[in-house]
Amino acid sequence: MKKKVEILAPAKNLYQGMAAINAGADAVYIGAPQFGARTNATNSVEDIADMVRYAHLFKAKVFVVINTILYDEELATCQKLIHELYKIGVDALIIQDMAILEMDLPPIVIHASTQANNRDAKHVKFLADAGMKRAVLARELNLDQIREISEATDVELEFFVSGALCVSFSGNCYMSVANGERSANRGSCAQNCRLPYQLIDGKGETLISNSHLLSIKDLDLSDQLPNLIEAGITSFKIEGRLKDIVYVKNNTSFLRQKLDAFLAENGDKYEKASSGRTFYNFEPQMDRSFNRGYTDYFVNKRKEKIGSWESPKSQGQYIGKLLEIKGKGYVIENFEELNNGDGLYFINEEGVADGVQINVIFNNLVIPNTFKPLPVGTVIYRNSDSEFNKMVEKENSAVRKIGVSLYFSETADGFQLLAIDEDGHQHSSTLTIAKELARTEESVIPNIKKNLAKTGNTPFEVDTMEVEFSQNWFLPTSKVNEIRREVLEELAEIRVRDYHRETFQIEKTNHPYPVQKLDFMYNVANHMAREFYQRHGVTEIEKAFELQWDPGKSRVMTTKYCVKYELGKCARFQRATMGEKLTEPLTLKHGEVEYKLRFNCKPCEMEIWEKDAELEYEDEDQQLGYIEKW
């Protein structure tokens, strides 16, 4: 049996979800009225029902995100919402809180959010054995680790391949709580990682001032799809439930084309996960979407710097270098690619990210609305492409159609139209009308075919058509159009009605959890989650950070990202070129807020602690075994 491979796109709302389906998504993920990790991307149950109907028309799926941690007083409301979502036909839920597995659930498929500690084979296998049908793997994993997980369990594996990256391990960032009593695990991330910081060493000297030291580039694994499929990934996820429609359509379209090219060459093993095909009236290019520069993160292990320190804003598409200043205008390489109204991005003479908007391009001179002096050689990017945006925003920029074959024939008392779509669904309708020969000898069949092919705003595209008449019967165009509309409208209804939704009834299990002691990073915030872990052999459970925050002394982030590595001071990977060691502890400072950094070199992780935390520091050479411990 061929393995289905999926493009999974974000849906901020119904409109963008439908646009993602039209652009070629095999599935969308969307927020419910409550309990989603993006409080600014909620949707009514009624809108989700419309999303389900539209997606199922193309045999695409709808996953609803219920991925915040839950408090005790919310459990009953959450359970009721889940039953409502099942009733309207939602395909699966994406969850973080294990309390949901303790609820009285309908037979709805459950996926484990990336916030559920999906970082190694033992944890993913545990979740699969508990009834999860899919795990959204941690973004930090490399191909070898993904392959190890795939070999340990047959659960479906989903992986982010495009969009913004959380610098923290997902679910383990508590900076929003500590710096403003907002919780990322409750859908209210304050984006503290995108703020500018000073970096101060253990001697009190400022090493870097006013840089976005925790801001990292965006993810692009579009050229890694074959390697990820080989490693066991079957769903490619696009981040961005808060992004605009141009981003969603462009990135979905780009990945659709990439995956289709792979499927065309590997059709003996893999197939598309939904129906229909998309016709594009633009050329998808991911560097024309919002981006801070791209990285493959750690999928090919740690090999390059990934920081986006100049700015957390979009860098966009590389255009070229500034060649000359003329009056109040710029002469820029490849200026012919630019348009009036475009936004330009560059690093100014102070080393700060800056930009201008193009007012007009006259001959080869780019004249901005507000002129800013720049040195010749400045690298110019375009982070807003006005013409491209206008093109992609149009509804017909990506049109999805389902292939259908039409068979038009005569009956004893009229005519019949039979439609069979690419998935084998069919419907026929008859037209009772007195037969009348055409008044000319010219065949009527070409004109009938022309009118049958006018599928217009329906979701269908005619692939093949046969018209079989015993004689040259005259038939009014209005009657041909009428029977075509009737047949295709009913065929669309049949596709939605006959959609097969996978179901699964969660049953309580008691197989052992991989560890017996859970710290606050497991985000246990209610009694049902606690009961779940206890039944699976966990003996000690610390409360979620939100319930026990000790102001000023807490660990607020654990991350694979490393400031030392970005500075070229990593004793593990840059030992030959790192020069003098940094004096620790290193401190990040933004206004009055300070954080201490601690580096765990063996697992290649960095911890961020509040300023009053009392920490012990171990020399990096001791950690790595280069020198003996005292």
C-alpha positions as CSV (number, residue, x, y, z in Angstrom):
1,M,0.0,0.0,0.0
2,K,1.2,3.5,-0.9
3,K,2.0,5.8,2.0
4,K,0.2,9.1,2.0
5,V,2.3,12.2,2.4
6,E,0.7,15.5,3.6
7,I,1.1,19.2,3.4
8,L,-0.4,20.7,6.6
9,A,-1.2,24.4,6.5
10,P,-2.2,26.9,9.2
11,A,-5.7,28.4,9.2
12,K,-6.0,31.7,11.2
13,N,-9.7,31.7,10.2
14,L,-12.1,30.2,7.8
15,Y,-11.1,32.4,4.9
16,Q,-7.4,31.6,5.2
17,G,-8.1,28.0,5.7
18,M,-10.1,27.8,2.5
19,A,-7.3,29.6,0.7
20,A,-4.8,27.1,2.1
21,I,-6.9,24.2,0.7
22,N,-7.2,26.0,-2.7
23,A,-3.4,26.4,-2.7
24,G,-2.9,22.6,-2.3
25,A,-2.9,21.8,1.4
26,D,-3.9,18.2,2.3
27,A,-4.9,19.4,5.8
28,V,-5.3,22.5,7.8
29,Y,-5.0,23.1,11.6
30,I,-7.2,25.7,13.1
31,G,-7.9,27.2,16.5
32,A,-11.2,26.6,18.4
33,P,-13.1,29.2,20.5
34,Q,-10.8,28.3,23.5
35,F,-7.7,26.4,24.5
36,G,-5.5,27.1,21.6
37,A,-1.9,28.3,21.9
38,R,-2.7,31.4,19.8
39,T,-5.3,33.5,21.6
40,N,-5.5,35.8,18.6
41,A,-6.5,33.0,16.2
42,T,-9.7,31.6,17.6
43,N,-12.7,30.5,15.6
44,S,-16.3,29.7,16.3
45,V,-17.6,26.2,16.1
46,E,-19.8,27.3,13.2
47,D,-16.8,28.5,11.2
48,I,-14.9,25.3,11.9
49,A,-18.0,23.4,10.6
50,D,-17.8,25.3,7.4
51,M,-14.0,24.7,7.2
52,V,-14.7,20.9,7.7
53,R,-17.2,20.9,4.9
54,Y,-14.9,22.7,2.4
55,A,-11.9,20.6,3.3
56,H,-13.8,17.3,3.0
57,L,-14.9,18.2,-0.5
58,F,-11.3,17.7,-1.5
59,K,-10.7,14.8,1.0
60,A,-8.5,17.2,3.0
61,K,-8.5,17.0,6.8
62,V,-9.2,19.5,9.5
63,F,-7.3,19.3,12.8
64,V,-8.3,21.5,15.7
65,V,-5.7,22.8,18.1
66,I,-6.6,22.3,21.8
67,N,-3.0,22.7,22.9
68,T,-2.9,24.9,26.0
69,I,-2.4,23.6,29.5
70,L,-5.7,23.3,31.3
71,Y,-6.8,24.4,34.8
72,D,-9.2,22.3,36.9
73,E,-12.1,24.7,36.4
74,E,-11.7,24.4,32.6
75,L,-11.8,20.7,32.2
76,A,-15.6,20.3,31.9
77,T,-15.8,23.1,29.3
78,C,-13.0,21.6,27.3
79,Q,-14.7,18.2,27.3
80,K,-17.9,19.7,26.1
81,L,-16.1,21.6,23.3
82,I,-14.4,18.4,22.1
83,H,-17.8,16.7,21.8
84,E,-19.0,19.7,19.7
85,L,-16.0,19.4,17.5
86,Y,-16.5,15.7,16.9
87,K,-20.2,16.3,16.1
88,I,-19.3,18.7,13.2
89,G,-16.9,16.3,11.7
90,V,-13.4,17.5,12.8
91,D,-10.8,14.9,11.9
92,A,-8.4,15.2,14.9
93,L,-7.4,17.2,17.9
94,I,-3.9,18.4,18.5
95,I,-3.3,18.4,22.3
96,Q,-0.6,19.0,24.9
97,D,-2.4,18.4,28.2
98,M,-2.7,14.7,29.1
99,A,-5.9,15.5,31.1
100,I,-7.7,15.2,27.8
101,L,-6.9,11.5,27.7
102,E,-8.7,11.1,31.0
103,M,-11.9,12.7,29.8
104,D,-15.1,11.0,28.5
105,L,-14.2,11.4,24.9
106,P,-16.0,10.7,21.6
107,P,-14.1,8.4,19.2
108,I,-12.0,11.3,17.8
109,V,-8.4,10.9,16.7
110,I,-5.8,12.6,18.9
111,H,-2.5,14.0,17.9
112,A,0.3,14.9,20.3
113,S,1.4,18.5,20.0
114,T,5.0,19.3,19.7
115,Q,4.6,20.8,23.2
116,A,4.1,17.3,24.6
117,N,7.9,16.4,24.9
118,N,8.1,14.6,21.6
119,R,11.9,14.6,21.5
120,D,12.9,11.0,21.7
121,A,11.7,7.5,20.8
122,K,10.7,6.4,24.3
123,H,8.4,9.4,24.8
124,V,6.8,9.1,21.4
125,K,6.3,5.4,21.7
126,F,4.6,6.0,25.1
127,L,2.2,8.4,23.5
128,A,1.4,6.0,20.7
129,D,0.7,3.2,23.1
130,A,-1.6,5.6,25.0
131,G,-3.7,6.0,21.9
132,M,-2.2,9.0,20.1
133,K,-2.3,8.5,16.3
134,R,0.2,11.1,15.4
135,A,3.1,13.0,17.1
136,V,4.2,16.4,16.1
137,L,8.0,16.1,16.6
138,A,10.2,18.6,18.3
139,R,11.7,21.1,15.8
140,E,15.2,20.5,17.3
141,L,15.5,16.9,16.1
142,N,17.9,15.8,13.4
143,L,17.4,13.2,10.7
144,D,19.0,10.4,12.7
145,Q,16.8,11.1,15.7
146,I,13.7,11.2,13.5
147,R,14.7,7.9,12.0
148,E,15.2,6.4,15.4
149,I,11.7,7.4,16.5
150,S,10.2,6.1,13.3
151,E,11.8,2.8,13.7
152,A,10.6,2.5,17.3
153,T,6.9,3.1,16.6
154,D,4.5,3.1,13.7
155,V,2.7,6.3,14.8
156,E,2.3,9.0,12.2
157,L,5.1,11.6,12.4
158,E,4.6,15.3,11.7
159,F,7.4,17.8,11.4
160,F,7.6,21.6,10.9
161,V,9.2,22.5,7.6
162,S,8.4,26.2,7.2
163,G,7.9,29.3,9.3
164,A,9.0,31.0,12.5
165,L,10.9,29.0,15.1
166,C,10.4,29.0,18.9
167,V,13.9,29.5,20.3
168,S,12.9,27.4,23.3
169,F,12.0,23.8,23.3
170,S,8.3,23.9,22.6
171,G,6.2,24.1,25.8
172,N,9.2,25.0,27.9
173,C,9.4,28.8,27.6
174,Y,8.2,30.7,30.7
175,M,9.6,34.1,29.9
176,S,6.2,35.5,29.3
177,V,5.0,34.5,32.8
178,A,8.2,35.7,34.5
179,N,8.3,39.0,32.6
180,G,4.6,39.9,32.5
181,E,2.5,37.1,34.0
182,R,1.3,36.0,30.6
183,S,1.7,32.3,29.7
184,A,2.8,31.0,26.3
185,N,1.4,27.6,27.4
186,R,-1.9,29.4,27.8
187,G,-1.8,31.0,24.4
188,S,-0.4,34.4,25.3
189,C,3.3,34.4,24.3
190,A,4.7,37.9,24.8
191,Q,7.6,37.3,22.3
192,N,10.3,38.2,24.8
193,C,12.7,36.3,22.6
194,R,12.4,39.0,19.9
195,L,13.4,41.9,22.2
196,P,16.8,43.6,22.1
197,Y,19.3,42.6,24.8
198,Q,22.7,43.5,26.1
199,L,25.2,40.7,26.7
200,I,27.3,41.2,29.8
201,D,30.1,38.9,30.9
202,G,31.1,37.8,34.4
203,K,33.4,40.8,34.8
204,G,30.5,43.2,34.2
205,E,31.7,44.2,30.7
206,T,29.2,44.7,27.9
207,L,30.1,42.4,25.1
208,I,27.2,43.3,22.8
209,S,24.6,46.1,23.2
210,N,21.1,46.3,21.9
211,S,21.0,43.2,19.7
212,H,18.2,40.7,19.4
213,L,20.3,37.9,20.9
214,L,17.5,35.4,21.3
215,S,15.9,36.0,17.9
216,I,16.6,33.3,15.4
217,K,16.0,32.8,11.7
218,D,12.9,31.2,10.2
219,L,12.7,27.6,9.1
220,D,12.9,26.4,5.5
221,L,13.3,22.6,5.0
222,S,11.7,22.6,1.5
223,D,14.8,21.0,0.0
224,Q,14.8,18.4,2.7
225,L,11.4,16.8,2.0
226,P,12.9,13.6,0.4
227,N,15.3,13.1,3.3
228,L,12.5,13.7,5.8
229,I,10.2,11.2,4.1
230,E,13.0,8.6,4.1
231,A,13.4,9.2,7.8
232,G,9.7,8.6,8.5
233,I,7.9,12.0,8.3
234,T,4.5,11.8,6.5
235,S,3.1,15.3,7.4
236,F,4.9,18.5,6.6
237,K,3.7,21.4,8.7
238,I,3.8,25.1,8.0
239,E,3.9,27.4,11.0
240,G,1.8,30.5,11.0
241,R,-1.7,30.8,12.4
242,L,-1.1,34.5,12.9
243,K,0.4,35.1,9.5
244,D,-1.4,36.9,6.6
245,I,-3.0,35.2,3.6
246,V,-0.1,35.9,1.2
247,Y,2.3,34.0,3.5
248,V,-0.2,31.0,3.8
249,K,-0.9,30.8,0.1
250,N,2.7,31.3,-1.0
251,N,4.3,28.9,1.3
252,T,1.6,26.2,0.9
253,S,1.9,26.5,-2.9
254,F,5.6,26.4,-2.9
255,L,5.7,23.2,-0.7
256,R,2.9,21.7,-2.8
257,Q,4.9,22.0,-5.9
258,K,8.0,20.6,-4.2
259,L,6.1,17.6,-2.8
260,D,4.4,17.0,-6.1
261,A,7.7,16.8,-7.9
262,F,8.8,14.2,-5.4
263,L,5.6,12.2,-5.7
264,A,5.9,12.2,-9.5
265,E,9.2,10.4,-9.3
266,N,8.2,8.1,-6.4
267,G,4.6,7.2,-7.2
268,D,5.2,3.5,-6.6
269,K,5.7,4.2,-2.9
270,Y,4.0,7.4,-2.0
271,E,0.8,9.3,-2.9
272,K,-0.9,12.6,-2.3
273,A,-3.1,12.7,0.8
274,S,-6.0,14.5,-0.7
275,S,-7.8,15.0,-4.0
276,G,-7.8,17.6,-6.8
277,R,-5.1,19.6,-8.3
278,T,-4.3,23.3,-8.1
279,F,-3.8,25.8,-10.9
280,Y,-1.5,28.7,-10.0
281,N,-1.6,32.2,-11.5
282,F,1.6,33.2,-9.7
283,E,5.0,31.7,-9.1
284,P,5.4,30.7,-5.5
285,Q,8.7,31.7,-3.9
286,M,9.3,31.4,-0.2
287,D,11.7,34.3,0.0
288,R,8.9,36.6,-0.9
289,S,7.0,35.6,2.3
290,F,7.7,37.1,5.7
291,N,11.1,35.7,6.8
292,R,14.0,36.7,9.0
293,G,16.4,34.8,6.7
294,Y,16.2,31.0,6.6
295,T,17.9,28.1,8.3
296,D,17.5,24.3,8.3
297,Y,17.9,24.5,12.1
298,F,19.3,21.2,13.4
299,V,17.8,18.8,10.9
300,N,21.3,18.2,9.6
301,K,22.8,18.7,13.1
302,R,24.5,21.8,14.3
303,K,26.5,23.3,11.5
304,E,25.8,27.0,11.1
305,K,24.8,30.1,13.0
306,I,21.1,30.6,13.2
307,G,20.7,33.9,14.9
308,S,18.8,36.9,13.5
309,W,20.3,39.5,15.8
310,E,19.8,42.6,13.7
311,S,16.0,42.5,13.8
312,P,13.0,40.3,14.5
313,K,11.3,41.8,11.5
314,S,11.1,40.4,8.0
315,Q,14.2,40.5,6.0
316,G,12.6,39.2,2.8
317,Q,14.1,38.6,-0.6
318,Y,17.7,39.4,-1.6
319,I,17.8,42.0,-4.4
320,G,21.4,43.2,-4.6
321,K,23.9,45.8,-3.5
322,L,23.7,49.5,-3.5
323,L,25.8,50.7,-6.4
324,E,25.5,54.5,-6.2
325,I,23.6,57.4,-4.6
326,K,22.2,59.9,-7.0
327,G,20.5,62.9,-5.4
328,K,17.7,61.5,-3.3
329,G,17.7,58.1,-5.0
330,Y,19.5,54.8,-5.1
331,V,21.1,52.8,-7.9
332,I,20.6,49.2,-6.9
333,E,21.7,46.0,-8.5
334,N,18.7,44.1,-10.2
335,F,16.5,47.2,-9.7
336,E,14.3,45.9,-12.6
337,E,12.9,43.4,-10.1
338,L,11.5,46.1,-7.9
339,N,8.1,47.9,-8.1
340,N,6.6,51.1,-7.0
341,G,5.4,50.6,-3.4
342,D,7.8,47.9,-2.5
343,G,9.4,47.9,1.0
344,L,13.2,47.7,1.2
345,Y,15.2,46.3,4.1
346,F,18.9,47.0,4.9
347,I,21.3,47.3,7.8
348,N,22.2,51.0,8.2
349,E,25.5,52.6,9.1
350,E,24.8,52.1,12.8
351,G,24.4,48.4,12.3
352,V,20.6,48.7,12.9
353,A,17.9,47.1,10.7
354,D,16.2,49.8,8.8
355,G,14.1,50.3,5.7
356,V,12.3,52.5,3.2
357,Q,9.3,52.3,0.9
358,I,9.8,52.9,-2.9
359,N,7.9,55.9,-4.2
360,V,8.8,55.6,-7.8
361,I,11.4,54.0,-10.1
362,F,12.6,56.4,-12.8
363,N,14.9,54.8,-15.4
364,N,17.4,53.0,-13.1
365,L,16.9,55.2,-10.1
366,V,15.0,53.9,-7.1
367,I,13.5,56.9,-5.3
368,P,12.1,56.2,-1.8
369,N,9.3,58.1,0.1
370,T,11.9,59.1,2.7
371,F,15.5,59.2,1.7
372,K,18.1,57.7,4.1
373,P,21.8,58.0,3.4
374,L,23.5,54.6,2.9
375,P,27.1,53.6,2.1
376,V,27.7,52.1,-1.3
377,G,27.8,48.3,-1.0
378,T,24.9,48.1,1.4
379,V,23.0,44.8,0.8
380,I,19.4,45.5,-0.1
381,Y,16.5,43.2,0.5
382,R,12.8,43.5,-0.4
383,N,10.5,42.6,2.5
384,S,7.3,43.8,0.9
385,D,6.6,43.0,-2.7
386,S,3.5,45.1,-3.6
387,E,2.8,43.5,-7.0
388,F,3.3,40.0,-5.8
389,N,1.1,40.6,-2.8
390,K,-1.7,42.0,-5.0
391,M,-1.4,39.0,-7.3
392,V,-1.5,36.4,-4.5
393,E,-4.3,38.1,-2.6
394,K,-6.6,37.5,-5.6
395,E,-9.0,34.6,-5.1
396,N,-8.0,33.1,-8.5
397,S,-4.3,33.1,-7.7
398,A,-4.7,29.5,-6.7
399,V,-7.7,27.5,-7.9
400,R,-8.2,23.9,-6.9
401,K,-10.2,21.5,-9.1
402,I,-11.3,17.9,-8.9
403,G,-11.1,15.9,-12.1
404,V,-14.4,14.6,-13.4
405,S,-15.4,12.5,-16.5
406,L,-18.8,13.3,-18.1
407,Y,-20.9,10.9,-20.2
408,F,-23.8,12.4,-22.0
409,S,-26.2,10.0,-23.8
410,E,-29.8,9.7,-24.9
411,T,-32.6,7.8,-23.2
412,A,-36.0,6.6,-24.5
413,D,-37.6,9.9,-23.5
414,G,-34.7,12.3,-23.3
415,F,-31.1,12.5,-22.3
416,Q,-28.9,11.5,-19.4
417,L,-25.7,13.0,-17.9
418,L,-23.4,10.8,-15.8
419,A,-20.5,12.3,-13.9
420,I,-17.7,10.2,-12.3
421,D,-15.0,12.1,-10.3
422,E,-11.3,11.2,-9.9
423,D,-12.1,9.2,-6.7
424,G,-15.0,7.2,-8.2
425,H,-17.9,9.1,-6.8
426,Q,-20.7,9.4,-9.3
427,H,-24.1,10.9,-10.0
428,S,-26.4,11.0,-12.9
429,S,-29.4,12.9,-13.9
430,T,-32.0,12.6,-16.7
431,L,-33.6,15.3,-18.8
432,T,-37.0,14.5,-20.0
433,I,-37.6,16.3,-23.3
434,A,-39.1,15.7,-26.7
435,K,-36.3,14.9,-29.1
436,E,-36.0,17.1,-32.1
437,L,-33.5,16.8,-35.0
438,A,-31.2,19.8,-35.6
439,R,-32.2,21.9,-38.6
440,T,-28.7,21.8,-40.0
441,E,-26.4,18.9,-40.9
442,E,-23.6,20.4,-38.7
443,S,-23.0,18.2,-35.7
444,V,-24.4,19.4,-32.4
445,I,-21.9,17.5,-30.4
446,P,-19.0,20.1,-30.4
447,N,-21.4,22.7,-29.0
448,I,-22.8,20.4,-26.4
449,K,-19.3,19.5,-25.3
450,K,-18.3,23.2,-25.1
451,N,-21.2,23.8,-22.7
452,L,-20.7,20.7,-20.6
453,A,-17.1,21.8,-20.1
454,K,-18.1,25.1,-18.5
455,T,-17.7,24.1,-14.9
456,G,-17.2,27.7,-13.8
457,N,-17.1,28.2,-10.0
458,T,-17.7,24.5,-9.2
459,P,-14.9,22.5,-7.7
460,F,-14.7,20.4,-10.8
461,E,-12.5,20.3,-14.0
462,V,-13.6,18.1,-16.9
463,D,-10.8,15.6,-17.7
464,T,-12.7,13.5,-20.3
465,M,-16.1,13.8,-22.0
466,E,-18.1,11.5,-24.2
467,V,-21.3,12.4,-26.0
468,E,-23.2,9.5,-27.7
469,F,-26.2,10.3,-29.9
470,S,-27.9,8.0,-32.4
471,Q,-28.9,11.0,-34.4
472,N,-28.1,14.7,-34.6
473,W,-30.5,15.8,-31.9
474,F,-31.0,19.5,-31.2
475,L,-30.8,20.4,-27.5
476,P,-31.2,24.0,-26.2
477,T,-28.0,25.4,-24.5
478,S,-30.0,26.2,-21.4
479,K,-31.0,22.6,-20.9
480,V,-27.4,21.4,-21.3
481,N,-26.3,24.0,-18.7
482,E,-29.2,23.0,-16.4
483,I,-28.3,19.3,-16.3
484,R,-24.6,20.0,-15.9
485,R,-25.3,22.3,-12.9
486,E,-27.6,19.8,-11.3
487,V,-25.2,16.9,-11.7
488,L,-22.1,18.7,-10.5
489,E,-23.9,20.3,-7.5
490,E,-25.1,16.9,-6.4
491,L,-21.7,15.3,-7.0
492,A,-20.2,17.8,-4.6
493,E,-22.8,17.0,-2.0
494,I,-22.0,13.3,-2.4
495,R,-18.3,13.9,-1.9
496,V,-18.9,15.7,1.4
497,R,-21.6,13.2,2.6
498,D,-19.5,10.1,1.7
499,Y,-16.2,11.4,3.2
500,H,-14.7,8.8,5.4
501,R,-13.5,10.2,8.7
502,E,-11.1,8.0,10.7
503,T,-12.2,7.5,14.3
504,F,-10.5,6.0,17.4
505,Q,-11.8,5.6,20.9
506,I,-9.2,6.4,23.5
507,E,-9.1,3.8,26.3
508,K,-7.2,4.3,29.5
509,T,-3.9,2.5,29.7
510,N,-1.3,1.9,32.5
511,H,1.9,1.2,30.7
512,P,4.9,2.8,32.4
513,Y,5.9,6.4,31.6
514,P,9.5,6.7,30.5
515,V,10.5,8.6,33.6
516,Q,9.2,8.5,37.2
517,K,9.8,12.1,38.2
518,L,8.3,15.1,36.4
519,D,9.6,18.6,37.0
520,F,7.6,21.8,36.1
521,M,8.6,21.5,32.4
522,Y,5.9,18.7,32.0
523,N,3.3,21.4,32.5
524,V,1.0,19.5,34.9
525,A,-1.7,22.0,35.8
526,N,-4.8,20.0,36.8
527,H,-5.8,16.9,38.8
528,M,-6.7,14.8,35.7
529,A,-3.3,15.2,34.2
530,R,-1.8,14.3,37.5
531,E,-4.0,11.2,37.7
532,F,-2.9,10.2,34.2
533,Y,0.8,10.3,35.0
534,Q,0.3,8.6,38.4
535,R,-1.5,5.7,36.7
536,H,1.4,5.3,34.4
537,G,3.9,4.9,37.2
538,V,5.1,8.5,37.8
539,T,5.9,9.0,41.5
540,E,6.8,12.7,41.8
541,I,5.0,15.4,39.9
542,E,5.9,19.1,40.2
543,K,3.3,21.7,39.5
544,A,3.3,23.6,36.2
545,F,5.4,26.8,36.3
546,E,2.3,29.0,36.1
547,L,1.1,27.5,39.4
548,Q,4.3,27.8,41.4
549,W,6.5,30.6,39.9
550,D,9.2,31.8,42.3
551,P,9.7,35.4,41.1
552,G,13.3,36.2,40.3
553,K,14.8,32.7,40.8
554,S,13.3,30.5,38.1
555,R,14.6,28.8,35.0
556,V,12.5,30.4,32.2
557,M,13.8,28.6,29.1
558,T,15.7,25.6,27.9
559,T,16.9,25.8,24.3
560,K,19.2,24.0,21.8
561,Y,20.2,27.5,20.5
562,C,23.5,28.7,22.0
563,V,24.7,32.2,22.3
564,K,28.3,31.0,22.7
565,Y,28.1,29.2,19.4
566,E,26.7,32.3,17.7
567,L,29.7,34.2,19.0
568,G,32.2,31.6,17.8
569,K,33.0,30.6,21.4
570,C,31.8,27.0,21.5
571,A,34.3,24.7,23.1
572,R,32.7,21.7,21.5
573,F,32.4,22.7,17.8
574,Q,34.6,25.7,17.5
575,R,37.5,24.8,19.8
576,A,40.2,25.3,17.2
577,T,39.1,28.9,16.4
578,M,37.3,30.1,19.6
579,G,40.3,31.9,21.1
580,E,40.0,33.1,24.7
581,K,37.1,31.8,26.8
582,L,34.3,34.1,27.8
583,T,34.1,35.0,31.5
584,E,30.9,33.5,33.0
585,P,28.2,33.9,34.1
586,L,26.9,35.6,30.9
587,T,23.9,37.9,31.5
588,L,21.2,39.1,29.1
589,K,19.7,42.5,30.0
590,H,16.7,44.4,28.6
591,G,15.9,47.5,30.5
592,E,15.6,46.5,34.2
593,V,15.1,42.8,33.3
594,E,18.1,40.5,33.5
595,Y,18.6,36.8,32.8
596,K,21.5,34.5,33.6
597,L,22.8,32.0,31.0
598,R,24.0,28.5,31.9
599,F,25.4,26.2,29.3
600,N,25.1,22.4,29.4
601,C,27.6,21.4,26.8
602,K,27.2,17.6,26.6
603,P,23.5,17.7,25.5
604,C,24.2,21.0,23.7
605,E,21.6,23.0,25.5
606,M,21.4,26.5,27.0
607,E,19.4,27.4,30.0
608,I,18.0,30.9,30.8
609,W,17.4,31.8,34.5
610,E,16.0,34.9,36.2
611,K,18.7,37.2,37.7
612,D,18.3,36.1,41.4
613,A,18.7,32.4,40.7
614,E,21.6,30.8,42.6
615,L,23.5,28.7,40.1
616,E,26.5,26.5,40.0
617,Y,28.6,26.8,36.9
618,E,30.8,24.0,35.6
619,D,33.7,24.8,33.3
620,E,32.9,23.8,29.7
621,D,36.1,21.9,29.3
622,Q,35.2,19.9,32.4
623,Q,31.8,19.2,31.0
624,L,33.3,17.9,27.8
625,G,36.0,15.9,29.5
626,Y,39.0,18.0,28.2
627,I,40.2,18.5,31.8
628,E,39.5,16.6,34.9
629,K,37.0,17.9,37.5
630,W,38.5,18.9,40.9
